[in-house]
Amino acid sequence: MSTRARRVDTMRWDGRAWAARARQLVRWLAVVVACYLGGVAATNLSATVVHTDNYRAVVRLGVLPSRTPVLHSPTVVGDVDVAFASPLLAPSIDVSVSVREGITRLLTADNVTVRELQPSDEELSRAIRDAAIGVGLRFVLGAGIIALMLSSSLHYGRRRRPGGTHLTLVATAVTATCIVTVAGMAATYQPRQFLALTTTGVLGTVQRSAGMLKGTPGMLQGVEARAEQVTPYLRNLLAVSQALQEKFVPAELDQPVAARLLLVSDIHGANQYSLMKSIVEKEGIDAVIDAGDLINFGRVPEARAAGLFSGIESLGVPYIFVRGNHDADSSTDTALLSALARIPNAVLLQRPDGDYTDYSLHGLRITGFNDPRWFGDDNKNFKDKERPAAEAFNAAMKDQPVPDIVVTHEPYALPDVAKGRILINGHIHTAALDGNRIQVGTFTGGGVVSHFTEGEDAELTGQPYAFDIATFGQNCRLTQLARYSYRNLLEGRPAYDSIQVINGDRIESSAAPDKQAAEPPPDEASPRTCGALDPTSATIIPQVDADSPNPVGREQKPTPQPSTS
């Protein structure tokens, strides 16, 4: 045989060998998928059941693996979703919670509280351990059964006993499936991988504290009484929801607090400051940040008639404000800002003269700028209109340290902000989270004007009421963001729509590197700290003009603010 013929035969042999290897890999992957589906099916066909003293839970695996899996707990009155950031692919988990008959002993007792209905930490730990073992064993068993079926009855269509190669392929596939799945779940479902917790429906009504039960007034008066009118069964499920949050929200989110900030926006002339004051008092709020649209038509008499100024003053904490597009009736109107400047606890991040305020609260640096738009403009080209305001702010703050918080009204201005760890806006009337940008919903459901429509079919309308509570730790970083929305306040039937608790570190880490605060050099400064002992101060940063390219801030001694501790 010639050399050329031998080369051709060799090439054909190599081609057949590579094709065989490719077919073998495809077969191996097919077995992996089959074993995985078999394991998931086993956890659903024979679900794992775990118990605490008063509750029963049925645990199953979801089908599709994900890098952000969710522990999903559906109930008859709402859902609890705990999201995780997985280093590996992991399947989601469905947990159906029900009440055991023995709980009737507690229901007949006087003065039962949420704490008594909750499973203890030891009970939860034992139930979670039992669930993990049960689900893991069922998954391995289901995957193993599929592997045995493939090994004993199938050999890719050939009627003969499977050979060593086939057995090796099936064995390695089922082993890899079990190891990867179990490892992914073990690495995912633990507190340090916590991403966010969300509850929906009526579950939120007593999520915040046990004080909402048995006569202790909560954040919205009468919520507990209405919940009790549903059934005692409801409170049992609420207790499980709160226990899940306490179990899965990691301890680092409960570190010593430097500041708690109430984030609101789009009041739109609705005086609900008595409700805001109760939130400030019950939640230990250090300051309120309002992202604008205090009124509807840009006229100060509207604010006076609604009693907004006295409502702001009644809060007893700093009220940090930027103007929205409804807070002026022309491009040069500063009447509302001037009126707010006379309120002792009002802090204007951009003053009537256009200068900026760098406000220091418990060591946190808070800045921002007003919306250049006004009520009655042509309502077009939002980004083009917002860009000059952002550029003017950047120029004034160029030589200042990176602010911890930058506030403005419209979201279209924030992409042009040069530096800022946390960005806050309102305007859209819908709560959202985009990287390190926190969009606050409307505190009043869109205000009094949006709630009523005229005509024969007049009815109450509007968006959900919403507010956020941002908690900063003593390392000056956002530790958690709690987001609330609720409905039916004007109708006299307030009910929570949802509650979220979000890991603040995941929000801060979303900021672009050039917008983050630089860590101090190890040989020059100690780590930055924040706390209530840090003095409150306001530094005025002038606007930049042609004659003053490098402005120097001048410190202004602020009016002493009442304590809410």
C-alpha positions in Angstrom: 0.0 0.0 0.0 1.3 3.4 -0.9 2.1 6.1 1.6 -0.7 8.2 0.3 -3.2 5.4 0.7 -2.0 4.8 4.3 -2.5 8.5 5.0 -6.1 8.4 3.7 -6.8 5.3 5.8 -5.3 7.0 8.9 -7.4 10.1 8.3 -10.6 8.0 7.9 -9.7 6.1 11.1 -9.2 9.4 13.0 -12.4 10.7 11.7 -14.3 7.6 12.8 -12.7 7.8 16.2 -13.6 11.4 16.7 -17.2 10.7 15.6 -17.4 7.8 18.0 -16.1 10.0 20.9 -18.7 12.7 20.0 -21.5 10.1 20.0 -20.3 8.8 23.3 -20.3 12.3 24.8 -23.8 12.9 23.5 -25.0 9.6 25.0 -23.3 10.5 28.3 -25.0 13.9 28.4 -28.4 12.3 27.6 -27.9 9.9 30.5 -27.0 12.9 32.8 -30.2 14.7 31.8 -32.3 11.5 32.3 -30.8 10.9 35.7 -31.4 14.5 36.8 -35.0 14.4 35.7 -35.5 11.1 37.4 -34.1 12.5 40.6 -36.3 15.6 40.5 -39.3 13.4 39.6 -38.6 11.2 42.7 -38.7 14.3 45.0 -42.1 15.2 43.6 -43.6 11.7 43.4 -42.5 10.9 46.9 -42.3 14.4 48.5 -40.3 14.9 51.7 -42.5 15.7 54.8 -40.9 17.4 57.8 -42.6 18.5 61.0 -42.2 21.0 63.8 -44.4 21.0 66.9 -47.2 23.0 65.2 -46.4 22.9 61.5 -46.0 20.4 58.6 -44.0 21.1 55.4 -43.9 19.2 52.1 -40.7 19.7 50.2 -40.1 19.2 46.5 -37.4 20.2 43.9 -38.2 22.3 40.9 -37.1 21.1 37.4 -34.9 23.8 36.0 -31.5 24.6 37.7 -30.5 28.2 38.0 -27.7 30.5 39.2 -30.4 32.5 41.2 -32.7 29.7 42.5 -35.6 30.5 44.8 -36.9 28.7 47.9 -40.7 29.1 47.2 -43.2 28.6 49.9 -46.8 29.0 48.7 -49.7 29.3 51.2 -53.4 29.9 50.9 -52.9 33.6 51.8 -49.7 34.5 49.9 -46.2 33.3 49.0 -42.8 33.5 50.6 -39.9 33.6 48.2 -36.3 33.5 49.4 -33.8 34.1 46.5 -30.2 33.0 46.6 -27.1 33.8 44.6 -25.7 30.4 43.7 -22.0 29.8 42.9 -23.2 26.7 41.1 -26.4 25.7 39.2 -29.0 24.6 41.7 -32.7 23.6 41.4 -35.4 25.7 43.1 -37.2 24.3 46.1 -41.0 24.3 46.7 -42.1 24.2 50.3 -45.8 23.8 51.1 -46.6 24.7 54.7 -49.7 23.6 56.6 -50.8 23.6 60.2 -50.9 20.5 62.4 -54.0 19.6 64.5 -52.1 20.1 67.7 -51.9 23.8 67.2 -55.6 24.1 68.4 -54.3 24.0 71.9 -52.6 27.4 71.3 -55.6 28.8 69.6 -57.8 28.3 72.6 -55.3 30.0 74.9 -55.6 33.7 75.9 -53.3 36.3 74.6 -51.5 34.1 72.1 -48.7 36.0 70.3 -46.8 35.5 67.0 -43.7 34.5 69.0 -45.7 31.6 70.6 -46.9 30.4 67.2 -43.5 30.5 65.6 -41.3 27.4 65.4 -38.2 27.8 67.5 -34.8 28.1 65.9 -34.0 24.6 67.0 -37.2 23.3 65.4 -36.4 25.0 62.1 -32.8 23.8 62.1 -34.0 20.2 62.7 -36.7 20.5 60.0 -34.2 22.0 57.5 -31.7 19.2 58.2 -34.4 16.5 57.8 -35.6 18.1 54.6 -32.1 18.2 53.1 -31.5 14.5 54.0 -34.9 13.4 52.7 -34.7 15.4 49.4 -31.1 14.3 48.8 -31.9 10.6 49.4 -34.9 10.7 47.1 -33.0 12.5 44.4 -30.2 9.9 44.5 -32.7 7.1 44.5 -34.6 8.5 41.5 -31.4 9.1 39.6 -30.2 5.6 40.5 -33.4 4.0 39.3 -33.1 5.7 35.9 -29.4 4.6 35.7 -30.4 0.9 36.5 -33.1 1.0 33.8 -30.7 2.3 31.3 -28.1 -0.3 32.2 -30.3 -3.3 32.4 -32.8 -2.9 29.6 -31.2 -0.5 27.1 -28.0 -0.6 25.2 -28.8 2.1 22.6 -31.1 -0.2 20.6 -28.9 -3.3 20.7 -30.3 -6.6 22.0 -27.5 -7.8 24.2 -26.2 -7.4 27.6 -24.5 -4.0 28.2 -20.8 -4.0 28.0 -18.2 -2.5 30.3 -18.1 0.7 28.3 -21.8 1.2 28.6 -21.8 0.5 32.3 -19.0 2.9 32.9 -20.8 5.6 30.9 -24.0 5.2 33.0 -22.1 5.0 36.3 -20.1 8.1 35.7 -23.2 10.0 34.5 -25.3 9.2 37.5 -22.4 9.9 39.9 -21.7 13.3 38.2 -25.4 14.1 38.3 -25.8 13.4 42.0 -22.5 15.1 43.0 -23.1 18.3 41.1 -26.8 18.6 42.2 -26.2 17.9 45.8 -23.1 20.2 45.8 -25.0 23.0 44.1 -27.8 22.8 46.7 -25.3 22.6 49.6 -23.4 25.6 48.3 -26.6 27.6 47.6 -29.2 27.2 50.3 -27.4 28.9 53.3 -27.6 32.4 54.7 -24.4 33.8 53.2 -25.8 33.2 49.7 -29.0 35.1 50.6 -30.1 37.5 47.9 -33.6 38.8 48.7 -36.8 37.8 50.5 -40.2 38.6 49.2 -43.7 38.0 50.6 -46.9 38.7 48.8 -50.5 39.0 49.7 -51.8 39.2 53.3 -48.6 37.6 54.6 -47.1 41.0 54.9 -49.6 42.3 57.4 -47.7 41.2 60.5 -44.3 40.6 58.9 -42.6 43.4 60.6 -43.2 42.7 64.3 -45.2 40.8 66.8 -46.5 44.1 68.2 -49.2 44.1 65.5 -51.1 41.5 67.4 -53.2 41.6 70.6 -54.0 45.2 70.9 -50.5 46.7 70.3 -50.9 49.3 67.5 -48.8 48.6 64.5 -47.7 50.7 61.5 -51.2 50.8 60.1 -54.0 50.9 62.7 -56.5 48.1 62.7 -54.4 45.7 60.5 -54.3 43.1 63.3 -58.0 43.3 63.9 -58.8 42.7 60.3 -56.4 39.8 60.1 -58.1 38.2 63.0 -61.5 38.5 61.3 -60.2 36.2 58.5 -59.4 33.1 60.6 -56.9 32.1 63.3 -55.4 29.9 60.6 -54.0 33.0 58.9 -51.9 34.0 61.9 -50.3 30.6 62.0 -49.1 30.9 58.4 -47.9 34.5 59.1 -45.8 33.2 62.0 -44.1 30.7 59.7 -43.4 33.5 57.2 -41.7 35.6 59.9 -39.7 32.6 61.1 -38.5 32.0 57.6 -37.2 35.5 57.3 -35.4 35.3 60.7 -33.8 32.0 59.6 -32.6 33.0 56.1 -31.7 36.7 56.4 -28.0 36.5 57.4 -26.7 37.8 60.6 -24.5 40.4 58.9 -27.6 42.3 57.8 -28.4 42.8 61.5 -25.1 44.4 62.4 -25.1 47.6 64.6 -27.0 50.3 62.8 -25.4 53.7 62.0 -28.5 55.2 60.3 -32.0 54.2 59.1 -33.4 56.3 56.3 -37.0 56.4 55.2 -37.1 56.8 51.4 -40.3 58.4 50.0 -41.4 60.2 46.8 -44.3 61.6 44.9 -46.4 62.9 47.8 -48.5 64.9 45.3 -50.4 67.0 47.8 -51.7 64.1 49.9 -51.1 64.9 53.6 -50.3 61.5 55.0 -47.6 62.7 57.4 -49.3 61.3 60.4 -48.7 57.8 58.9 -45.2 58.8 58.0 -44.6 60.0 61.5 -45.7 56.6 62.9 -43.3 54.9 60.6 -40.5 57.2 61.7 -41.3 56.5 65.4 -41.9 52.7 65.1 -38.9 52.0 62.9 -36.4 54.3 64.6 -35.9 56.4 61.4 -33.0 59.0 61.6 -34.0 61.0 58.5 -36.5 61.0 55.6 -35.3 61.4 52.0 -38.0 62.7 49.7 -37.2 62.4 46.0 -39.6 65.1 44.9 -43.1 65.9 43.6 -44.4 67.2 46.9 -47.3 68.9 45.2 -49.2 68.6 41.9 -49.4 72.0 40.2 -46.2 73.8 41.2 -48.0 76.3 43.4 -47.2 76.9 47.1 -50.8 77.6 48.1 -51.6 74.0 47.3 -49.0 72.8 49.9 -50.3 75.2 52.5 -53.9 74.2 52.0 -53.0 70.6 52.4 -51.0 71.2 55.6 -47.8 69.7 54.1 -45.4 72.1 55.7 -46.7 71.5 59.2 -46.7 67.8 58.5 -43.0 67.8 57.5 -42.2 69.8 60.7 -44.1 67.3 62.8 -41.8 64.4 61.8 -39.1 65.6 64.2 -36.2 64.3 62.0 -34.4 65.8 59.1 -36.5 65.9 55.9 -34.0 65.8 53.0 -35.6 67.0 49.8 -35.0 67.5 46.0 -37.5 69.3 43.8 -39.6 67.3 41.3 -41.1 68.3 38.0 -44.4 69.1 39.8 -42.8 71.4 42.4 -42.4 74.5 40.2 -44.6 76.2 37.6 -41.7 77.6 35.4 -38.0 77.0 34.8 -37.2 79.8 37.3 -39.8 79.2 40.0 -38.2 78.6 43.4 -41.2 79.5 45.6 -41.7 76.0 47.0 -38.0 75.6 47.8 -38.0 79.0 49.6 -41.1 77.9 51.7 -39.4 74.7 52.6 -36.2 76.5 53.6 -38.2 78.1 56.5 -39.0 74.7 58.0 -36.5 73.9 60.8 -36.0 70.3 59.9 -36.1 70.6 56.1 -32.8 70.0 54.2 -32.6 71.2 50.6 -30.0 69.3 48.6 -30.1 72.1 46.0 -31.1 75.5 47.4 -33.2 78.2 45.8 -30.0 80.0 44.7 -28.8 76.9 42.9 -26.0 75.9 45.3 -25.8 72.4 46.5 -25.9 70.9 50.1 -23.4 68.2 51.1 -25.3 66.9 54.1 -23.5 64.7 56.7 -25.8 62.5 58.8 -24.2 60.1 61.2 -21.1 60.1 59.0 -23.0 59.4 55.8 -22.6 62.0 53.0 -25.9 62.8 51.2 -26.1 65.1 48.1 -28.4 65.6 45.2 -29.9 68.1 42.7 -33.3 69.4 41.6 -35.3 68.4 38.6 -34.9 71.2 35.9 -38.4 70.4 34.6 -41.6 72.0 35.8 -45.4 71.5 35.8 -46.6 72.5 32.4 -43.5 72.0 30.3 -43.9 70.1 26.9 -43.2 66.7 28.6 -40.7 65.7 25.9 -37.0 64.8 25.5 -36.6 63.9 29.2 -33.0 62.8 28.9 -31.9 65.9 27.0 -33.5 68.1 29.7 -32.0 66.3 32.6 -28.4 66.1 31.3 -27.5 69.8 32.0 -28.6 69.4 35.6 -26.5 66.3 36.1 -23.5 67.9 34.4 -23.8 71.0 36.6 -23.9 68.8 39.7 -20.8 66.9 38.5 -18.9 70.0 37.9 -19.7 71.3 41.4 -18.8 68.0 43.1 -15.7 67.3 41.0 -13.2 67.8 43.8 -15.5 66.6 46.6 -15.3 63.1 48.1 -17.5 60.4 46.6 -21.0 60.8 48.2 -22.7 57.8 49.9 -26.1 58.9 48.5 -27.1 61.0 45.5 -30.8 62.0 45.2 -32.7 63.4 42.3 -36.3 63.1 41.0 -36.2 61.6 37.6 -34.3 58.4 36.7 -33.1 59.8 33.3 -30.6 62.1 35.1 -28.8 59.5 37.1 -26.8 57.7 34.3 -24.9 61.0 33.8 -24.0 61.4 37.5 -20.2 61.0 37.7 -19.9 59.5 41.2 -22.1 58.2 44.0 -22.4 54.8 45.8 -26.2 54.8 46.1 -28.5 56.6 43.6 -32.1 57.4 44.5 -34.9 58.7 42.4 -38.7 58.8 42.3 -41.1 60.1 39.5 -42.2 56.8 38.0 -44.6 55.9 40.8 -43.3 52.4 40.8 -40.6 50.9 43.0 -37.7 49.4 41.1 -34.0 48.4 41.6 -31.4 48.8 38.8 -27.9 48.0 40.0 -27.1 50.7 42.6 -30.1 52.9 41.6 -33.0 52.7 44.0 -36.3 53.9 42.4 -38.8 54.8 45.1 -42.5 54.3 44.6 -45.2 56.9 45.5 -45.8 57.2 49.2 -49.4 58.3 48.7 -50.5 56.1 45.8 -50.1 59.0 43.4 -51.7 61.7 45.6 -55.2 63.0 46.0 -55.7 64.0 42.4 -55.0 60.5 41.0 -57.4 58.8 43.3 -60.6 60.2 41.9 -61.9 60.1 38.3 -64.9 62.2 37.3 -68.1 61.2 35.6 -70.9 58.7 36.3 -68.3 55.9 36.8 -66.2 57.9 39.3 -64.1 55.6 41.4 -60.8 55.4 43.4 -57.8 54.8 41.3 -54.0 55.1 41.7 -50.8 53.2 42.2 -49.8 51.1 45.2 -48.6 53.1 48.2 -44.8 52.4 48.6 -41.8 53.3 50.7 -38.4 51.9 51.5 -36.2 51.8 54.6 -32.5 51.8 53.9 -30.3 50.6 56.8 -26.6 51.6 56.9 -24.1 49.8 59.2 -21.2 51.3 61.1 -18.9 50.6 58.2 -20.9 53.3 56.3 -22.3 50.7 53.8 -25.8 49.8 53.0 -26.6 46.6 54.9 -30.2 46.1 53.8 -33.1 47.7 51.9 -36.6 46.9 53.1 -39.3 47.6 50.5 -43.0 47.9 51.3 -46.1 48.4 49.2 -49.7 48.3 50.2 -53.2 49.2 48.9 -56.6 50.4 49.9 -55.6 53.1 52.4 -58.3 55.6 51.4 -60.9 52.9 51.2 -60.2 52.1 54.9 -58.9 48.6 54.2 -55.1 48.9 54.2 -53.4 45.7 53.2 -49.8 45.0 52.3 -49.1 44.1 48.7 -45.6 42.9 49.2 -42.5 43.2 51.4 -38.9 42.7 50.3 -35.7 42.5 52.3 -32.7 43.0 50.0 -29.0 42.4 50.8 -27.5 45.9 50.7 -24.1 44.7 49.8 -25.4 43.4 46.5 -26.8 46.9 45.7 -23.6 48.8 46.6 -21.4 46.4 44.7 -23.4 47.2 41.5 -22.0 50.7 41.4 -19.4 51.3 38.6 -15.8 51.3 40.1 -15.3 54.9 39.2 -18.5 55.9 41.2 -17.5 54.0 44.4 -15.9 55.5 47.4 -12.2 54.6 47.4 -10.9 52.7 50.4 -8.3 54.7 52.4 -4.6 53.7 51.9 -3.6 51.3 54.7 -0.7 53.5 55.7 -2.7 56.7 55.8 -6.1 56.1 57.4 -8.1 53.6 59.4 -11.3 52.1 57.9 -14.2 54.6 57.7 -16.9 54.4 60.4 -20.3 55.9 60.8 -22.6 56.3 63.8 -24.9 58.4 65.8 -22.0 60.1 67.6 -20.8 61.7 64.3 -22.0 65.3 64.1 -24.7 66.4 61.7 -23.5 69.1 59.4 -24.2 70.8 56.1 -21.6 72.1 53.6 -22.7 74.4 50.9 -21.1 73.7 47.5 -21.6 76.6 45.1 -22.5 76.2 41.5 -19.6 76.3 39.0 -19.4 79.2 36.6 -16.7 80.6 34.3 -15.1 82.6 37.1 -15.0 79.8 39.7 -14.0 76.5 38.0 -12.9 75.0 41.3 -15.5 75.8 44.0 -14.7 75.4 47.7 -17.5 74.4 50.0 -18.4 76.6 52.9 -19.7 74.9 56.0 -23.0 76.0 57.4 -23.9 75.2 60.9 -27.3 73.4 60.7 -30.3 73.9 63.0 -30.2 71.3 65.8 -32.5 68.4 65.0 -34.7 66.7 67.5 -33.7 63.3 68.6 -36.0 60.3 67.9 -34.2 57.7 69.9 
